[in-house]
């Protein structure tokens, strides 16, 4: 049977209605026309962290991009994926091997001893004809994995910058709250001195002094957990920027000087090309589609070409004369007949994996829309809440001042002063916390919108 007939029979046996490629599945998610929570502001820029008006934050972000271990790990994974693309691409080219060998032997008889040598070399080549596209599908899968890994690195970068900003704001908020607590401690000590003077004059009892002394001690105790949180948050920020916590510090005293930017979220449909995690999910799905094509092609016959050339000489390292040479060329066709269902099982796994990644992609899209809505609601509502708490603080300050005046004049008791103190402290502390919440909501919105990232050029190149 000729080689041509062998190939024709193998192909006829293989073509049993199996299609190598199918269109990549897509998640069925319709982008809404508008956001539920409307907002107006400036568009997201690639250096969005500069909109908070802090040069120190910008320096911390630059340090983190240069020294973060997490970002360095993600970058190395991209390099590994690039190497895997080269490995997969090697299957599209023939392999060539060279072998050289020498041997010597010595004999001894009655006439004396003699030494003989021989040399040989061989050159072999092999090439698998990618008739069904299995190797090309492997290359596409590796390229998709590279793109997904690159997008994962971009996601890690966005997460890192968001973490630096959030931790920095956390440190400054705790310092603002510590300032409030120390200020209220001073107020409590001032009132205690007033009560002590009234007790000495017989205008108040020891009970009043004990109550105010308890208020002073309570204010001192409130400082300790805030100091602990500040140290711990500062240490976490140090790790994010790639520094040891010892000796690390930031200079800003609080959150009062930070700006809360107004952000334009754009249209919901734009979100699909603005987040690196969505691009990564799409690239993983493309890789699964390529893996499925490779699994289908594995069911079909493989065709390989092999060639070899060699020479041998009876003398060491001498092929010029007295040697023999050989040249060979072979074509082989291998058709899987029975493997216990292994190949079809791999194909079923690839099909299920593609369906799984479609649902994962759909989940990421739904989560992305939710993230934006949550951040928009938080930004809008907390802005109004900060305004109201500012009014509460102003009224609480007036109430405490009037309560102290009335207490000095004997028109109010100490409980009225203590209640006014607690009201003012709570209002000031809540105002510092809501300021932090607004800053964090802005960071969350920037992150939910992709931080100014756009995958449009890369994803068009992929397609």
DAWOVEN-V199118 format. One record per residue. N is the residue number from 0. RES is the residue in three letters. PHI is phi in radians with two decimals (* if undefined). Layout:
# DAWOVEN-V199118
N|RES|PHI, N|RES|PHI
This chain:
# DAWOVEN-V199118
0|UNK|*, 1|UNK|-1.30, 2|UNK|-1.07, 3|UNK|-1.10, 4|UNK|-1.13, 5|UNK|-1.07, 6|UNK|-1.13, 7|UNK|-1.08, 8|UNK|-1.14, 9|UNK|-1.11, 10|UNK|-1.15, 11|UNK|-1.10, 12|UNK|-1.18, 13|UNK|-1.39, 14|UNK|-1.36, 15|UNK|-1.97, 16|UNK|1.52, 17|UNK|-1.48, 18|UNK|-1.69, 19|UNK|-1.27, 20|UNK|-2.17, 21|UNK|-2.35, 22|UNK|-1.04, 23|UNK|-1.16, 24|UNK|-1.17, 25|UNK|-2.25, 26|UNK|-1.22, 27|UNK|-1.64, 28|UNK|-2.29, 29|UNK|-1.60, 30|UNK|-1.24, 31|UNK|-1.15, 32|UNK|-1.28, 33|UNK|-2.45, 34|UNK|-1.39, 35|UNK|-1.11, 36|UNK|-1.79, 37|UNK|-1.45, 38|UNK|-2.63, 39|UNK|-2.24, 40|UNK|2.98, 41|UNK|-1.63, 42|UNK|-1.21, 43|UNK|-1.27, 44|UNK|-1.81, 45|UNK|-1.21, 46|UNK|-2.00, 47|UNK|-1.13, 48|UNK|-1.18, 49|UNK|-1.28, 50|UNK|-1.27, 51|UNK|-1.48, 52|UNK|1.27, 53|UNK|-2.18, 54|UNK|-1.19, 55|UNK|-1.15, 56|UNK|-1.09, 57|UNK|-1.08, 58|UNK|-1.15, 59|UNK|-1.15, 60|UNK|-1.11, 61|UNK|-1.09, 62|UNK|-1.12, 63|UNK|-1.17, 64|UNK|-1.14, 65|UNK|-1.56, 66|UNK|-2.17, 67|UNK|-1.28, 68|UNK|-1.12, 69|UNK|-1.09, 70|UNK|-1.22, 71|UNK|-1.13, 72|UNK|-1.10, 73|UNK|-1.09, 74|UNK|-1.17, 75|UNK|-1.13, 76|UNK|-1.15, 77|UNK|-1.13, 78|UNK|-1.10, 79|UNK|-1.12, 80|UNK|-1.16, 81|UNK|-1.10, 82|UNK|-1.14, 83|UNK|-1.15, 84|UNK|-1.12, 85|UNK|-1.14, 86|UNK|-1.09, 87|UNK|-1.16, 88|UNK|-1.17, 89|UNK|-1.13, 90|UNK|-1.20, 91|UNK|-1.47, 92|UNK|-2.06, 93|UNK|-1.25, 94|UNK|-1.81, 95|UNK|-2.32, 96|UNK|-2.20, 97|UNK|-2.09, 98|UNK|-2.24, 99|UNK|-2.29, 100|UNK|-2.47, 101|UNK|-2.35, 102|UNK|-2.60, 103|UNK|-2.29, 104|UNK|-2.51, 105|UNK|-2.23, 106|UNK|-2.23, 107|UNK|-2.35, 108|UNK|-2.48, 109|UNK|-1.16, 110|UNK|-1.55, 111|UNK|2.20, 112|UNK|-2.05, 113|UNK|-2.49, 114|UNK|-2.15, 115|UNK|-2.23, 116|UNK|-2.35, 117|UNK|-2.52, 118|UNK|-2.33, 119|UNK|-2.65, 120|UNK|-2.47, 121|UNK|-2.49, 122|UNK|-2.25, 123|UNK|-2.18, 124|UNK|-2.36, 125|UNK|-2.49, 126|UNK|-2.64, 127|UNK|-1.64, 128|UNK|-1.26, 129|UNK|-1.45, 130|UNK|-1.16, 131|UNK|-1.77, 132|UNK|1.43, 133|UNK|-1.11, 134|UNK|-1.19, 135|UNK|-1.12, 136|UNK|-1.13, 137|UNK|-1.11, 138|UNK|-1.16, 139|UNK|-1.08, 140|UNK|-1.11, 141|UNK|-1.15, 142|UNK|-1.14, 143|UNK|-1.14, 144|UNK|-1.12, 145|UNK|-1.11, 146|UNK|-1.10, 147|UNK|-1.08, 148|UNK|-1.16, 149|UNK|-1.12, 150|UNK|-1.16, 151|UNK|-1.11, 152|UNK|-1.12, 153|UNK|-1.10, 154|UNK|-1.12, 155|UNK|-1.10, 156|UNK|-1.13, 157|UNK|-1.12, 158|UNK|-1.12, 159|UNK|-1.10, 160|UNK|-1.09, 161|UNK|-1.09, 162|UNK|-1.13, 163|UNK|-1.09, 164|UNK|-1.09, 165|UNK|-1.11, 166|UNK|-1.17, 167|UNK|-1.09, 168|UNK|-1.11, 169|UNK|-1.10, 170|UNK|-1.08, 171|UNK|-1.17, 172|UNK|-1.12, 173|UNK|-1.13, 174|UNK|-1.18, 175|UNK|-1.11, 176|UNK|-1.18, 177|UNK|-1.13, 178|UNK|-1.07, 179|UNK|-1.12, 180|UNK|-1.13, 181|UNK|-1.19, 182|UNK|-1.10, 183|UNK|-1.24, 184|UNK|-1.12, 185|UNK|-1.09, 186|UNK|-1.10, 187|UNK|-1.11, 188|UNK|-1.19, 189|UNK|-1.12, 190|UNK|-1.17, 191|UNK|-1.07, 192|UNK|-1.10, 193|UNK|-1.13, 194|UNK|-1.13, 195|UNK|-1.06, 196|UNK|-1.14, 197|UNK|-1.20, 198|UNK|-1.16, 199|UNK|-1.11, 200|UNK|-1.55, 201|UNK|1.41, 202|UNK|-1.47, 203|UNK|-2.35, 204|UNK|-1.67, 205|UNK|-1.11, 206|UNK|-1.09, 207|UNK|-1.09, 208|UNK|-1.15, 209|UNK|-1.13, 210|UNK|-1.13, 211|UNK|-1.28, 212|UNK|-1.11, 213|UNK|-1.12, 214|UNK|-1.12, 215|UNK|-1.11, 216|UNK|-1.11, 217|UNK|-1.12, 218|UNK|-1.15, 219|UNK|-1.14, 220|UNK|-1.15, 221|UNK|-1.17, 222|UNK|-1.24, 223|UNK|-1.12, 224|UNK|-1.12, 225|UNK|-1.18, 226|UNK|-1.12, 227|UNK|-1.10, 228|UNK|-1.11, 229|UNK|-1.10, 230|UNK|-1.09, 231|UNK|-1.19, 232|UNK|-1.17, 233|UNK|-1.14, 234|UNK|-1.14, 235|UNK|-1.11, 236|UNK|-1.13, 237|UNK|-1.06, 238|UNK|-1.12, 239|UNK|-1.09, 240|UNK|-1.57, 241|UNK|1.46, 242|UNK|-2.10, 243|UNK|-1.37, 244|UNK|-1.13, 245|UNK|-1.13, 246|UNK|1.46, 247|UNK|-1.47, 248|UNK|-2.77, 249|UNK|-2.12, 250|UNK|-1.68, 251|UNK|-1.08, 252|UNK|-1.49, 253|UNK|-3.05, 254|UNK|-1.64, 255|UNK|-1.09, 256|UNK|-1.54, 257|UNK|-1.44, 258|UNK|-1.63, 259|UNK|-1.82, 260|UNK|-1.26, 261|UNK|-1.62, 262|UNK|-2.08, 263|UNK|-1.58, 264|UNK|-1.33, 265|UNK|1.26, 266|UNK|-1.53, 267|UNK|-0.99, 268|UNK|-1.11, 269|UNK|-1.20, 270|UNK|-1.09, 271|UNK|-1.16, 272|UNK|-2.07, 273|UNK|-2.01, 274|UNK|-2.13, 275|UNK|-1.19, 276|UNK|-1.21, 277|UNK|-1.20, 278|UNK|-1.13, 279|UNK|-1.12, 280|UNK|-1.09, 281|UNK|-1.17, 282|UNK|-1.15, 283|UNK|-1.11, 284|UNK|-1.15, 285|UNK|-1.10, 286|UNK|-1.14, 287|UNK|-1.13, 288|UNK|-1.14, 289|UNK|-1.18, 290|UNK|-1.10, 291|UNK|-1.14, 292|UNK|-1.09, 293|UNK|-1.15, 294|UNK|-1.15, 295|UNK|-1.22, 296|UNK|-1.15, 297|UNK|-1.16, 298|UNK|-1.34, 299|UNK|-1.71, 300|UNK|-1.18, 301|UNK|-1.81, 302|UNK|-2.10, 303|UNK|-2.20, 304|UNK|-1.93, 305|UNK|-2.27, 306|UNK|-2.43, 307|UNK|-2.59, 308|UNK|-2.50, 309|UNK|-2.73, 310|UNK|-2.56, 311|UNK|-2.39, 312|UNK|-2.35, 313|UNK|-1.33, 314|UNK|-1.92, 315|UNK|-1.10, 316|UNK|0.88, 317|UNK|-2.33, 318|UNK|-2.02, 319|UNK|-1.28, 320|UNK|-2.47, 321|UNK|1.30, 322|UNK|-1.83, 323|UNK|-2.13, 324|UNK|-2.28, 325|UNK|-2.40, 326|UNK|-2.39, 327|UNK|-2.42, 328|UNK|-2.46, 329|UNK|-2.43, 330|UNK|-2.12, 331|UNK|-2.25, 332|UNK|-2.13, 333|UNK|-2.14, 334|UNK|-1.99, 335|UNK|-1.09, 336|UNK|-1.94, 337|UNK|-2.51, 338|UNK|-2.37, 339|UNK|1.27, 340|UNK|1.49, 341|UNK|-1.11, 342|UNK|-1.14, 343|UNK|-1.21, 344|UNK|-1.15, 345|UNK|-1.13, 346|UNK|-1.14, 347|UNK|-1.13, 348|UNK|-1.09, 349|UNK|-1.11, 350|UNK|-1.12, 351|UNK|-1.16, 352|UNK|-1.10, 353|UNK|-1.12, 354|UNK|-1.12, 355|UNK|-1.08, 356|UNK|-1.23, 357|UNK|-1.07, 358|UNK|-1.19, 359|UNK|-1.11, 360|UNK|-1.08, 361|UNK|-1.09, 362|UNK|-1.11, 363|UNK|-1.10, 364|UNK|-1.12, 365|UNK|-1.07, 366|UNK|-1.11, 367|UNK|-1.10, 368|UNK|-1.08, 369|UNK|-1.12, 370|UNK|-1.01, 371|UNK|-1.16, 372|UNK|-1.07, 373|UNK|-1.05, 374|UNK|-1.17, 375|UNK|-1.13, 376|UNK|-1.07, 377|UNK|-1.09, 378|UNK|-1.10, 379|UNK|-1.23, 380|UNK|-1.19, 381|UNK|-1.25, 382|UNK|-1.11, 383|UNK|-1.16, 384|UNK|-1.15, 385|UNK|-1.11, 386|UNK|-1.08, 387|UNK|-1.14, 388|UNK|-1.17, 389|UNK|-1.10, 390|UNK|-1.20, 391|UNK|-1.06, 392|UNK|-1.09, 393|UNK|-1.07, 394|UNK|-1.18, 395|UNK|-1.16, 396|UNK|-1.13, 397|UNK|-1.10, 398|UNK|-1.11, 399|UNK|-1.16, 400|UNK|-1.07, 401|UNK|-1.18, 402|UNK|-1.11, 403|UNK|-1.14, 404|UNK|-1.10, 405|UNK|-1.15, 406|UNK|-1.19, 407|UNK|-1.06, 408|UNK|-1.44, 409|UNK|1.41, 410|UNK|-1.60, 411|UNK|-2.44, 412|UNK|-1.58, 413|UNK|-1.20, 414|UNK|-1.07, 415|UNK|-1.12, 416|UNK|-1.16, 417|UNK|-1.09, 418|UNK|-1.13, 419|UNK|-1.15, 420|UNK|-1.07, 421|UNK|-1.08, 422|UNK|-1.10, 423|UNK|-1.15, 424|UNK|-1.07, 425|UNK|-1.10, 426|UNK|-1.15, 427|UNK|-1.15, 428|UNK|-1.17, 429|UNK|-1.15, 430|UNK|-1.16, 431|UNK|-1.14, 432|UNK|-1.23, 433|UNK|-1.21, 434|UNK|-1.10, 435|UNK|-1.09, 436|UNK|-1.06, 437|UNK|-1.16, 438|UNK|-1.11, 439|UNK|-1.16, 440|UNK|-1.12, 441|UNK|-1.14, 442|UNK|-1.08, 443|UNK|-1.08, 444|UNK|-1.19, 445|UNK|-1.01, 446|UNK|-1.16, 447|UNK|-1.11, 448|UNK|-1.54, 449|UNK|1.60, 450|UNK|1.10, 451|UNK|1.44, 452|UNK|-1.35, 453|UNK|-2.48, 454|UNK|-1.75, 455|UNK|-0.96, 456|UNK|-1.10, 457|UNK|-1.14, 458|UNK|-1.32, 459|UNK|-1.20, 460|UNK|-1.14, 461|UNK|-1.10, 462|UNK|-1.44
